[in-house]
Amino acid sequence: MQNKNRKVVIIGVGFVGTTYAYALMKGGLASEIVLIDKNTDRVKGEVMDLEQGQCFVPPVIIRAGDYSDCSDADLIVVTAGAKQIPGQSRLELIQRNADIIKSICDEIAKYQSNAVMLMVANPVDSLTQVALQRLGWQRERIIGSGTVLDSARFRFLLSRHCGIDTRNVHAYILGEHGDSEVAAWSMTNIAGVRIEEYCGMCNMCDSTQTHKDIVEQVRDSAYHIIDYKGSTYYAIGLSLMRITEAILRDEKSILAVSILLKGEYNINDVCLSVPCVVGKAGVYRIIQAKLSENEQKDLQRSAQTLSNVYNGIKL
């Protein structure tokens, strides 16, 4: 059912922004999609290309816009920023993209927006915190795409290894969307069966080594894709659609988005990914799962890594 008030503003029309716009148009979630980018010719071209396929999708307005469109938006998705190049970590992008995000936030601040902001540009956790500091909104309204994609990769690799439908694998990657991310094995289950029990029943592999291999593949997936084709955009575009569904439909879905922690998991004043109840208000509630001792220590280390990076940004 189309909702006439579902307006999404996408800031940045590179590969990620346009892939997301295409998925959003095809999925019929939004009634209006507005594209903003400093390259106005690129925006015009993308809008023309998208709108000429409208006879194949649910009714939607697609147009070029400006920051005044944020005033009545339901969701603002920020994909603008310099892209990660081969051999470069997400954290090495930080100051350049932080400056871009600050300028974007200054433009948004000119308008009285009640939207939820979804940060996508990397390094997403630190940039989510930059946007939060710059705009001064409630933490629940400024979230990062975080490890929603990493968790999807985790589920896919587990499903492929176990020969199980991905939809029946429940698993989360926590912490940084990057090298210090944490696989929450204690929260992982297949059809409600804890992964340790499932591996014991299956007994087809060295589960300890297999778990290490899967975590490494999850962590390094983006680097391999960037080496092969220059950038990633299909899977992240689909993960953004999943977050968008939760927000625009007020689904109250549990997703591992990046949010500023204030004591949850014994972590303060840093944005990172933990399971959150996501809906039209952004984050309704943070799920404080009981992690294993090692997972909690790893999450603390991930938080310290991100805190050090954020504190090094010139704000």
Number of C-alpha atoms within 10 A of each C-alpha: 6 12 13 10 13 18 24 28 27 25 23 21 25 20 16 25 25 21 19 25 26 19 16 24 25 18 13 16 24 26 19 21 24 23 26 23 21 12 11 14 10 15 22 16 11 20 21 14 12 16 16 10 12 15 8 9 12 15 16 21 14 22 18 20 19 15 20 15 19 26 15 17 21 21 27 23 25 24 25 24 22 14 19 21 14 16 10 12 16 19 20 13 18 24 19 12 22 25 17 16 23 19 14 17 19 14 14 19 18 12 14 11 18 16 22 25 25 26 29 24 30 28 27 28 32 32 27 32 25 23 22 23 15 17 15 11 15 12 18 19 20 25 30 32 28 31 29 26 23 30 23 22 23 25 27 20 19 24 18 11 12 16 9 15 13 18 12 13 22 21 24 26 30 27 30 27 31 23 16 19 23 27 26 22 17 16 16 21 18 22 13 11 13 15 21 15 12 15 17 11 9 11 10 9 11 9 15 10 9 13 14 11 13 19 20 14 16 23 22 13 15 20 20 16 14 16 13 11 9 14 18 19 16 13 16 20 22 18 20 25 18 16 23 23 21 20 21 23 14 15 15 19 19 19 24 29 30 32 29 25 19 13 10 13 17 10 16 14 13 24 31 32 30 28 23 22 19 27 22 20 18 28 25 16 14 20 15 11 13 12 15 13 9 11 17 16 13 19 27 18 17 21 24 16 17 24 18 12 16 22 11 11 15 10 12
